[in-house]
Amino acid sequence: MAATSWKTELLLAGSWRGATSVLLTNGNHHLVVDSGMPHEAPLLIKALEQRGLKPQDIEGLICTHFHVDHVLNNSLFPHIPIYASQQAHDWACSLYSDLADDLHWEKLVLKYYPETFDYERARALMGKLRKLGLRMWHPQRIGTPEQFVWIENRPLPEGLGVHVTSGHVPGHVSVVVGNGAEPTVIAGDALLSRDREDQILTMIPYNRDQFRRDREGILAMRGRILPGHDRPFVSG
Ligand SMILES: [Zn+2]
C-alpha cells in the first residue's frame, strides 16, 4: 500500500446523538474507524452500499475506544482484524461489567471516573448514561477475542498513525492519516466537537487536564479534523 494515499469519508456523521464513523480507502483496501450503535447498523450498511461496498469488503476496523456509541457494530465485520488499544478495551469491559452492579455501581464508577465529584451534574448524568450503556452493551457486539490486534504491540497499516489521547478514557487513540504537513486527524472523543463540547452528552473525561491537552494537541496539528461527535473542520 502506498504510504500516504488513504482517503477518508464519513459513513456516519457525528452529532450529539451518535459518533462519527469513517471509511478509509487506499486503492481497493478499505478500513472502518468506529462502527456506531446497534440502531445505526442499517445506516452504516447503506453508507457502504452507496460506495459500492459490502461489510465483507472491509479488511479491518480501528476503534478509538470502547464506549457503546463507537463499537457496537463491530460484529457486522466478523473475522477481520480489529485494531485497538488493549488498555481501552479492558477498561471499558470492566466499566460496563461494574456498572451492571445495581447495588454498588455508584461507588465502583469512581475507579473509572475518579474526578466524578468535581462535576456538579455528574451523578445525575452518570445514572442516565449508565442506563443507556447497559441497554446497548453486549460484549459479542464488539468483536471476538481472536479479532483484536493490540496497537500496544503492532502498528496500524502503513500510512496511518496512532496518536494516544488518554484524557477521555485510558488508552483512547486518535488516528492520524498521512504524514504530510496537513494530516487528517480522526479524533474520536479526544475532540468531541469544534465548539460545542458542552452540548455532547457523553461520559465525563477520565482526566480533565489530559483531555484539555489532548484537544489542544489535535488542534495544533493544523489539519482536517474529524471530531467524535461533530462535522469535520479544518484547524489552523
Ligand atoms: Zn462518543
Residues whose N, C-alpha, C, O or C-beta is under 5 A from the ligand:
A	BS01	ZN	A19 D69 D189 T202 G228
